[in-house]
Amino acid sequence: MTHPSEGFQRGRGLRFSAGGRGLLYWNRGKLNDAAGALLLEFLLDEGDAGGILARTFGNYFLLSARPRGAECDLHLRFYGHDLRLLAPRHGERPLRVRVSWNSSTGFRLSAGGISLARNVAWHAYLQRSVPLEIGGAINELRPHRTRWTEVFHGWIRRVECRSAPVERPSVSPREQREILTLRATPPQRAPAMPRSLTLVDFHDPPIVESPIRFDSIPDRPANFRACQRAHPELARLYHGARNAFEGVLAIGRHIANLWPHTSYWPWPRAIFEERGDRLLAGIKRGEVCGMCGGYAHTMEEALWALGVPARRTQVINHSSLDVYDHFHDKWICLEVDNAGGHAGCWLDSRGRPFSIGELIVLLERDRGEPGIFRREARHLSLGVPCPGGSIHYAQPESWARHCYLFMGWFQRRDYGVKEAPKSWWYYPRWYLPSRLDPHSPPAGQRRVSDPRHLYWSCNRVRVRMDWRRAPAEIRLQLEPFQAQFFDSFEIRVNGQRVTHRDAHFLWRLNVGLNACSISARSQLGAIGHPWRALIIRRR
């Protein structure tokens, strides 16, 4: 992302790549015999093919872009005191932005009936009366000489007028929302091999990073081992399953059917201070019951006791659960609140489970294309419905449509800490949170522009291959990524398991077929998604 450290000059432009945040800063020079500057801040959607190109021509700004569908114009004109933003979209009227200046008050900006003094940020996307979602624009400049087209899709987020030019536009931390960039490490490509070697199979999915991932949770492994000693059935259910996905479902089925569902009330806040070993013991004795937050918190404690990342995720009027599935190498949505008989997960047509963010996006598509949710998603139930009868939505689809509108995640913190935890939220553009709505995200949240920003890879291994003595040996450089309580690398060479703790491993190739898989193993027994390679050596 290019950051403009100096003002716009006449006839010059700055390019901003798609995804993330962009700033346009223009030193207009003289405006009504006074020096001034105009600052515009853009939110650019992830995944667009190009960017935005802004230029100054004579006396006006021109932002040129190309929409995904129909063509429209978007240009910002600056004539004297009149700043006009034209963004025709589905018959909407152009928005007029008025800029005035005098020696006593400096710049003032007014738009949509809102008047703001200079140096006051205008968060347009929070104003219902000023919708500034832009589908893009296309324009031709000097048609007889040159023609250029650029792509833009996103929001104009902030407009600010200053009474004097400055070197670099400053953004207040309180006003700024954290816009995160998703980074994915591309799959490792095998280097050029000698003629005597043939690479038959190579499995190395991309490792997704995120700035908000947790490197470690505050609890010590001793707390989790205490939970395993008090409740040995957890390890038996998880490790006794065919794969990690079946193991997570087994734990969810066990937790979902522990409660006496006829006793169903909200948990007091003190319950969330309990560790997993004491919590499960109280549930088994019938001393503790709860609602959705209780289920999700208990599952989070139980899965962390096995070394499986899990987090309680807030959706509208409900606490759901995100679990990292090492089998599918992704986060998945697992409902364990069985009060309506809808505990389970959602699968796509290929049998891969959805995450909460993917459910929200699919339901958003269903609002524009009715029926797509039923065609592309099916519910996999954990079984054993509530014996006390349905308390709320009995149908899983109705429950999903009611709850999965937005999502938020509070970063895990140590027990007893009084400061509010950090939180990150995603909600669609059309959803405007209200402080009067008890289900809205809190006021100090950090908003992300894409739900994928809230998901990252866990318990993976980065592997780099180096042929030193080919075709006899391959040197592998190993590095664990996001491995909670990492213990060792579990390496299988031609079916033989090897426990390895060094960062380097020498793979000796035999004549014929050679198979190798490498996974990260935690101190609590969880095994991450494997890296695999299958090579044939002819001689």
N, C-alpha and C positions, 0 to 999 in steps of 0.2 A: 504494500500500500504506500503510495507516494504521499508524503506529508509536506504541504507547502510551507516552507519556512520564510518565504517572502511573498509580497503581494503580487497580484496579477499585473502584468504589464500589457500595454495596449498591443493587441494582435498576438499575444502568446496564450498558450493553453496548457493545462495540466491534465494528465490521464490518471484515472483511478481504476484499478482492477476490480472485478466483480467479487463480492463477498467482503463483509467487514464494514469499515467506517471510512468516509471520505470528507474532507474539508475543502471548501472553496473560499478563498480569501482574496478580496479584490480591493486594492487601494485605488479608489476612484480618482484621487487627485483633488480637483476643485469641484465642489458642489455648492452652488449659491455662495461663491467666494469663501468657502471654508473647506479645509481638508477633512476627508472622511474615509471610512472603510466599511465594507459590507462583508459579513461572514455568513456562509451557508454551510450547514452540516448535513450530510447525506447518510442514510443507512442503505447499503447495497445488499441485495439478496445474494445468498450463496448459490452458485451453480450457473449464473448467467454466462453466456459465451464470451462477452467482451467487456466493456467498461463504459465510462462516460468521458466525454471530451468537452471541456468548457473553454470558450474563447471569448475575447472581447473584440467587438467590431464597432469602431466609432463610439457610439453613445449607448450601447446596450450589450447585455450578456446574451449569449446564445448557447443553450445546452442542446446538443443534437443526439438523438438516440433512435433506436429501432425497436418497436414492440414485437412481442411474440405473435400477436394476432393482427388486428387491423392497425392502420397507420393513423397517427395523430401528431400534433405539434406541441412542443413544449418550449417556450422561450421566455426569458426574463428580460424585460425592457426597462431601461433606466433613462427617463427623459426628465431632466430637471428634478422636481420633487416627487414625481409620480413613478413608482416602482410597480409594475404589473406582472403578475405570474399567470400565464395562460396554460391550463392543463385540461383541455376538453376530453371528457371521458364519459361515455354513455349519456350524453345530453346534459352533463353538469355545466353550470355557468362558470365562466372564468372568474378566478379569484383576484381581486384588486388589493394590492398591498400599498399603502400610502406611507411615504417617508417624508418627514418635515424636519426642518432645522432652523434654530435661531440661536442667537448668542447667549441667551440666558438658560434655556433648557437643553440645548444641544439637539441630537437626533431624537426623533420619536417615530415609532413604527406602529401602524394600525392595520389590522386585517380581520375580516369576518366579524366586525363589531368589537374587536379587542384592541385596545391601545396600550402600547408598552413603551416605557422610556428607554433611553439608550442603555447599553450594557445589561439589558435584561433578556434572558433567553426566552425564546418562543418555542415551546414544545408542541409543535403542530399536531403530532399524532395523538396527543391526549385531548384535543379539542374536538368535540362532536360536530361543531359548526364549521370546522375547517378541514375537511378530508383531503389529504394531500397524497394519497396513494397514487402512484404514477405507473402506468403500464408501459411507458416508453414514448419515444418520438422519432420522427424521421424528418430530415430537412436537407435541402440542396443549397449549397452556397456557390455563387457565381456559376450558374449552370453552363455557361458557355466556356468556362475554363477549367474548373475543378469540381469534384464531387466527392463527398466523404460521408460515411454512415457509421455510427457507433451504437452500442447496445447499452441500455440503462433500464434497470427495474428495481424499484425500492421505494423509499420514503424520503421526502424532505423533512428532516427532523428538527432543525434548529435554524432560525434566522436571527441575526443580531447585527445591529448597526452601532458603529463606534464614531465618536466625534473626532478622532485623530488616528492616523495610521500607526500601527505597531509592528514590531518585527515578527512576532509569532502569535497566533490567536490562542488565548488561554480558555480552558473549559473548567468550570468549577467541579470538584469531585462530587459534591452533593447533587449537582444537576446532571452529571454524566451517568448514563447507564452503561454497564459493562457489555460491550459487544465483543464476542469471542470468536476466534478463528479456529476452525476445525483443521487439524493437521493429521494426515495419514501417511505413514511410512509405506512406500510402494513395496510390493512383494520382491524378495531377494531373487535376482536372476542368476542362474548358474553360470559361472564363467565358461569360456571356451574350453572344451574338453579335448583330450587326445582322441585320435581315431579309434583307439582300442576300447574306449568307454562310450556307452550309450545311456543317456538319461531317459528312463522309462516313465517315471512319475516324480513330480516335484510339488509339494504342498506347503505353501508359505503365505497364508492370507495377510492382507495389510494390517499393520498394527496402528490403531487409531489413538491419537493423543488428544488431550484437552487440557487447557490451563487450569481447570477447576477440579481435576481428578485428585483423589486423596492418595497421598503417598503412604500413609499409615494411619490406623485408627488409634486412639489414645490407650485403649485397653491393652494389657499385657497378655501374652499367651497363657500365663498361669490361670487367668480368669476363664479362658475357654477350656482349658484342661479340666478345671473344676466342674464345668458344665458337662463335659464328656463323662467324667467319673460319676456324677449324680444321675445322668440320663444316658446310659450306654446304648439305648435303642436308637439314638440319633445316628451314631456312626454305623450301626448295623443296617439301618434302613438306607443310608446314603451309599456306603461302599458295597452293599450287597446288591445294588441295582445293576442293570446291564451297562448303563452309561451315566454320565453326569446329569443329563436331562431327566432320565427316569428316577435318579436319586433325588433330585430337587422335588419332583412331583410326589415322591414317597414321603418326604419330610412335610410337604404342604398338606398332604392327605392326613398325616398323623396329627399335625397341629390343628387343622380345620375341624377335626372331630373330637378334640379333647374337651371342649367347653360343654357344660350343661346349658344348652341354648335356651331353655325356658327362663333362665336367669340372665337377662341381657340388659346391661346398663352401661353408660359411659364410664370410662376409667378416670379416677382422680389423677391429677398430674403427677403425684408422688409415685404412682405405679411405674412410670417410665424411668424412674431412677433404679429400678431393680435389675440385677444381673440375671442372665438366662437360667442359671442353676436354681436360684430361689424362685424365679418367676414360674418356671415349669412345675416346680414342686407345689407351689400354691394353687396352680390350675388343677393339678391332679387331685389335690385334696378338696377341691370345690370351694376354696377360699377366694379365688380370683376369677372374675368373669370380665367381659369387656365387649367393646364394639370393634369397628374396623381398625382403629388405631392400635388396639390391644393385640389383634391378630398379627398385624404387620410388624409391631415391635417384637412380639414373641418370635416370629419367623426370622427377623433380622438377627436376634440374639442366637437362635438355634443354628442358623446357617453360618454365622461368623465363628461359632464354636467348632465348625468343621472346616474352617478356612475358605468358605465360599462367600464372595462379596454379595451383600444384599443391602438394600436401603428402603426405608419407608418413604413413599412418594405421595405428595398431596395432590389430589385432583378435586374437582368441585364437589363439596359436601361428602368427601370420602377420603380415607387413607388407603392407598393401594400399595403394591410392593413391586420393586424391581429387583431381579435376581440375575447374577451373571451365570449363564449356562456355558460351561466349558466345552460341552459337546458341540454346540452350534457356534461357539466363539462369539457370543453376543449377549447383551442384556435382554431379559424377557420379562413380561408382565405376568405375575402369578397372583391371582386372587385367592386368599385363604379365608375371607369372611364368608362363612357358609350359612349365614342366617336366612338367606333367600334361596339356598340350594344352588348358587351360581359359582361356587368356588372352582377354580380351574384356570386355564389359560386359553388364548386365542391362537389358532394356527392358520397359516396361509394355504394356498392350493398345493404347495410343495411339502407341507408338513412342518415348516419352520415356524417357531413361535414368534408372535409380535411383541415388541416392546411397547411401553406406554406411549412414547412419542409416536411410534408408527401407527398405533391405534388412533391417536388424535388426528394425525394426518389423513388416515383412511376415512374416518368419520367426517372430516372436513370435505373430502372429495365426495362423500355420499350426499352431502347437502346440495351439491351442485349436480351430481349424477345419481339420482335415487336408485337404489338397488345394488350399487357396487359393493357395499359392505357385506351384504348377504352372499354375493357371488364369490368374494375373495377371502372371506373369513369364516371360520367355523369354530365352535366352542368345544374345548376338551375338558370335560367335567372331572373333578376329583372324586365325585361320588358321595353317597350318604348325605342326603339333604337334611335340612334342619328338622329334628323331631318335634319341635314345638310349633311348627308352622311358619309360613313365610311372614317376615316382618316388614320387608319392603319389596322392591321389584323382584318378582319371582322369575322373570325371564332374563337370561343373561344379556340378550341384545338390548332390551329396554334399560337394563342397568348400565350397560356400556354407553348408550346414547345419553343417559342422564349424567354420568360422572365424567367421562373423558372428553372434557372441553378444553382444559388447560392442565398443566402439570408444574409442580414445584418441588424442589429438593433442598432440604436443610442439611448443611454440612455437619457430619457427626462431630460431636465435641465430648469433652471429658465430663463425667458426672459431677454434679455439684458446682459447675461453672455458671455464674449468674449472667454473664453477658449474652446478649442475643446471638444465636449462631448465624453465620452467613447463609444466604439462600439464593438460589438461582431459579428463574421461572421462564416458562414459555407459554404464550397464549397467542391465538390468531390475531391478525391485525384488526379484524372487525370487533373483537372483544375489548371493551374499554373498562378496566377495573374501577370500581367505585368504593370509596371508603365506607360508605353506608352498607355495602353488601358484606355480610360476615364471611362469605366464601371467597372473597377476592384475595389476591396476593397481598402480603403486607406492604406497607408504604416504603420500606427500605430495601426492597428486593433488587436483585440484579437481573435484568431481562436479557434473554438471548433471542436471536433472530431465527434460530433453527433448532428443533428439538434434538438433532444429532449432536449439538454441542454439549449436551448433558450425558453423553455416552462415550465410553472409551474402552480400550482393551485392558484386560486383567490377566495376570498369571501367564504371560506369554514369554517366549524366548526369541531374542534376535540372534540369528545364526549367520555368520559370514564364512564362506568356503574359500580355501586357498589350496591350489594344487602345487605342492612343493616337490614331491617325488612321484608324480603321476607316471604310470597308472597304478602304482602300488599303494599310495597313502594320500589322504586328504586331511588337511588341517582345518578344524572347525573352531571358530572363535565364538564363544557363548556369552550372552548378556541377558539376565532376567529383566523383564519389564513389568512394572506394577504387580509384583509378586508379594502378597502380604505374608510376612513372617517366612521369607524364603529360606529353605533348608538346603536343597540340592537339585541337581539336574537328574531327571530319570531318563536314561538313554537305553534304547533297545536296538541292538545290532544283530540282525539275522535271528530275531526271536529271543536273544539272550539279554536279560536286563542288567544294566550296569548303573550303580549310583556314583555320580561324579560331582565334585564340588569345585573343581578348578575351572578357570575361564577358558581353557584350551583343551581340546579333545582331538586325538589322532585317530582317524577312521581308516583302518587297514582294509583294503579291498581284496577279496578272493576272486579267483577265476570263476565266472558265472554270475549269478544274481546276488546283489548286495542291497540289503534294506536297512535303513536307519531312521529312527524317530526320537525326538528330543522334546521333553516337557519340563516345565518348572514344577517342583514339588514343595509345598509349604510344610512348616513344622507341625501343622495340624492334620496333614494327610491329604489335603486337596491337591489334585494333579491338573495342571492347565492344559490348554489346547495344544496338540503336538505339532511340531515341525517334522515333515517327512520327506525322504528322498529314496528313490529306487534306481540303482545303477547296475548295468550289465558290463562286466569286464570280460573281454574276449581272450586275452592272453596275459 
